[in-house]
Amino acid sequence: MWYNSASMSFILKYPRTSHIGHTVSHAKNRGKRGFKYNLQTVTILINGQKMRLKVPAKVVKQLKKEGVTTHYKKVVE
């Protein structure tokens, strides 16, 4: 699981720093730039308590799969 219910602390599986690359002009001049995360605000339910977190879009997809988010419920067949 991604959280410890006793301390309500989250351990999200993504690096805290974004990747570094180059911005390249038409003349092939290079300058440093950072690739920033696609952060989304998500409300999740833990032990009946709502928490709002900013997480990357990839983690949102994983939270939806787990069924932890409040705006997404798994379809029960």
Secondary structure as UniProt FT lines:
FT   STRAND          3..4
FT   TURN            5..8
FT   STRAND          9..10
FT   STRAND          19..24
FT   TURN            26..27
FT   STRAND          30..35
FT   STRAND          39..46
FT   TURN            47..48
FT   STRAND          49..56
FT   HELIX           57..66
FT   TURN            70..71
//
